[in-house]
């Protein structure tokens, strides 16, 4: 009784042709080597799917080609982030911290005088310049700047912030929305 040859024994003979085909697809020898290795692993694991008497090279090339196009589709959806800049932006603070901080802000905002709330809404929430706010309020620009400074300091004090910490950070995306929401509730 003779045993049929194991098709796995034939795999190694096709490696040079597979590598040449992979290089022609990928145009990168490192990626081509990875594709060949992946195709060989898949072929080895799925050798039962190979029908003896058919063309092994064609079967291997099909596995390699499918692997290449699958990788290409996957990479099309990926975003390169070698420095980790995008990944760092994906981090998000727990929602309850934001709600607690907003509740503190809202309580402190409501405790401010009318003039302080007004200047913070005009400059902080609405984004008007000091000059524009002064014109709307009918006061001098210096008065607006002074009120805004005192309002920020009082707000920080009411929120228990330390020296140098600010309750209003102009570059923070939620600052304007928080002031506007607090002003609407105060209204």
C-alpha positions as CSV (number, residue, x, y, z in Angstrom):
1,X,0.0,0.0,0.0
2,X,1.5,3.3,-1.0
3,X,0.7,6.6,0.6
4,X,-0.1,9.6,-1.4
5,X,2.5,12.4,-1.1
6,X,1.7,15.0,1.4
7,X,0.9,18.3,-0.4
8,X,2.7,20.2,2.3
9,X,6.0,18.8,1.0
10,X,5.4,20.7,-2.2
11,X,4.8,24.2,-0.6
12,X,8.5,25.0,-0.3
13,X,9.1,24.6,-4.0
14,X,6.7,27.5,-4.7
15,X,8.3,30.1,-2.3
16,X,10.5,31.8,-4.9
17,X,7.6,32.3,-7.3
18,X,5.3,33.4,-4.5
19,X,7.9,36.0,-3.4
20,X,8.2,37.3,-6.9
21,X,4.4,37.6,-7.2
22,X,4.2,39.2,-3.8
23,X,6.8,41.8,-4.7
24,X,4.9,42.6,-7.9
25,X,1.8,43.2,-5.9
26,X,3.2,45.0,-2.9
27,X,6.2,46.8,-4.5
28,X,7.9,46.4,-1.1
29,X,10.1,43.5,-0.3
30,X,9.4,43.5,3.5
31,X,5.7,43.5,2.9
32,X,6.1,40.9,0.2
33,X,7.9,38.6,2.6
34,X,5.2,39.1,5.2
35,X,2.5,38.3,2.6
36,X,4.4,35.1,1.5
37,X,4.8,34.0,5.1
38,X,1.1,34.7,5.8
39,X,0.0,32.8,2.7
40,X,2.2,29.8,3.6
41,X,0.7,29.7,7.1
42,X,-2.8,29.9,5.7
43,X,-2.0,27.2,3.1
44,X,-0.5,24.9,5.8
45,X,-3.5,25.4,8.1
46,X,-6.0,24.9,5.2
47,X,-4.3,22.2,3.3
48,X,-7.5,20.1,3.4
49,X,-9.0,22.7,1.1
50,X,-6.4,21.8,-1.6
51,X,-7.6,19.2,-4.1
52,X,-4.8,16.9,-5.1
53,X,-4.2,16.8,-8.8
54,X,-4.9,20.6,-9.2
55,X,-2.4,23.3,-9.6
56,X,-0.8,24.0,-6.2
57,X,1.0,27.2,-7.4
58,X,-2.3,28.7,-8.6
59,X,-3.9,27.8,-5.2
60,X,-1.0,29.4,-3.3
61,X,-1.1,32.5,-5.5
62,X,-4.9,32.8,-4.9
63,X,-4.3,32.7,-1.1
64,X,-1.4,35.3,-1.4
65,X,-3.5,37.6,-3.7
66,X,-6.5,37.4,-1.4
67,X,-4.3,38.2,1.6
68,X,-2.8,41.2,-0.2
69,X,-6.2,42.7,-1.2
70,X,-7.6,42.1,2.3
71,X,-4.6,43.9,3.8
72,X,-5.0,46.7,1.4
73,X,-8.7,47.2,2.2
74,X,-8.0,47.1,5.9
75,X,-5.2,49.7,5.5
76,X,-7.4,52.0,3.5
77,X,-9.6,52.3,6.6
78,X,-6.7,52.9,8.9
79,X,-5.2,56.2,9.8
80,X,-1.4,56.5,10.1
81,X,-0.4,57.7,13.5
82,X,3.3,57.1,14.0
83,X,3.7,59.7,16.7
84,X,0.5,58.7,18.6
85,X,-1.0,62.2,18.2
86,X,-4.4,60.9,17.0
87,X,-4.5,58.2,19.6
88,X,-3.8,60.6,22.4
89,X,-6.8,62.7,21.3
90,X,-9.1,59.7,21.6
91,X,-8.7,59.6,25.4
92,X,-11.8,60.9,27.2
93,X,-12.2,61.9,30.8
94,X,-15.0,60.1,32.6
95,X,-18.4,61.8,32.0
96,X,-19.1,62.2,35.7
97,X,-16.0,64.4,36.2
98,X,-17.3,66.8,33.6
99,X,-20.8,66.9,35.1
100,X,-19.4,67.6,38.6
101,X,-17.1,70.3,37.3
102,X,-19.9,71.9,35.4
103,X,-22.2,71.8,38.5
104,X,-19.4,73.6,40.4
105,X,-19.0,76.1,37.6
106,X,-22.8,76.7,37.4
107,X,-23.1,77.3,41.2
108,X,-20.2,79.7,41.1
109,X,-21.5,81.5,38.0
110,X,-24.9,82.1,39.6
111,X,-23.2,83.6,42.7
112,X,-21.5,86.3,40.6
113,X,-22.9,89.8,40.4
114,X,-25.0,90.8,37.4
115,X,-22.1,92.9,35.9
116,X,-19.6,90.0,36.3
117,X,-22.0,87.5,34.7
118,X,-22.8,90.0,31.8
119,X,-19.1,90.6,31.0
120,X,-18.3,86.8,31.1
121,X,-21.2,86.0,28.8
122,X,-20.3,88.7,26.3
123,X,-16.6,88.0,26.2
124,X,-16.5,84.3,27.2
125,X,-19.7,82.8,25.7
126,X,-20.5,85.1,22.8
127,X,-16.8,85.8,21.9
128,X,-17.1,89.5,21.6
129,X,-13.9,91.6,22.0
130,X,-13.5,93.9,24.9
131,X,-14.1,96.8,22.6
132,X,-17.3,95.4,21.3
133,X,-18.5,94.5,24.8
134,X,-17.7,98.0,26.0
135,X,-19.7,99.5,23.2
136,X,-22.7,97.2,24.0
137,X,-22.5,97.9,27.7
138,X,-22.0,101.6,27.3
139,X,-18.8,101.7,29.4
140,X,-15.1,102.2,28.8
141,X,-12.9,99.4,27.4
142,X,-10.8,99.6,30.6
143,X,-14.0,99.0,32.7
144,X,-14.8,95.9,30.7
145,X,-11.2,94.5,31.1
146,X,-11.3,95.2,34.8
147,X,-14.7,93.6,35.2
148,X,-13.7,90.6,33.2
149,X,-10.5,90.2,35.3
150,X,-12.4,90.5,38.6
151,X,-15.1,88.2,37.4
152,X,-12.6,85.5,36.5
153,X,-10.8,85.9,39.8
154,X,-14.1,85.7,41.7
155,X,-15.3,82.7,39.8
156,X,-12.0,80.9,40.5
157,X,-12.3,81.8,44.2
158,X,-15.9,80.5,44.3
159,X,-14.9,77.3,42.6
160,X,-12.0,76.8,45.0
161,X,-9.3,77.0,42.4
162,X,-5.7,77.8,43.4
163,X,-3.6,80.7,42.3
164,X,-2.8,80.5,38.6
165,X,-5.7,78.1,37.9
166,X,-8.4,79.6,35.8
167,X,-12.1,78.7,35.7
168,X,-12.3,79.9,32.1
169,X,-9.8,78.6,29.6
170,X,-10.4,80.2,26.3
171,X,-8.8,77.4,24.3
172,X,-11.0,74.8,26.0
173,X,-13.8,73.9,23.6
174,X,-16.5,73.6,26.2
175,X,-15.9,77.0,27.9
176,X,-18.2,79.1,25.7
177,X,-21.0,76.5,25.8
178,X,-20.7,76.2,29.6
179,X,-21.0,79.9,30.1
180,X,-23.9,80.2,27.6
181,X,-25.8,77.3,29.3
182,X,-25.2,78.7,32.8
183,X,-26.3,82.2,31.6
184,X,-29.5,80.7,30.1
185,X,-30.3,79.0,33.4
186,X,-29.6,82.2,35.3
187,X,-31.7,84.3,33.0
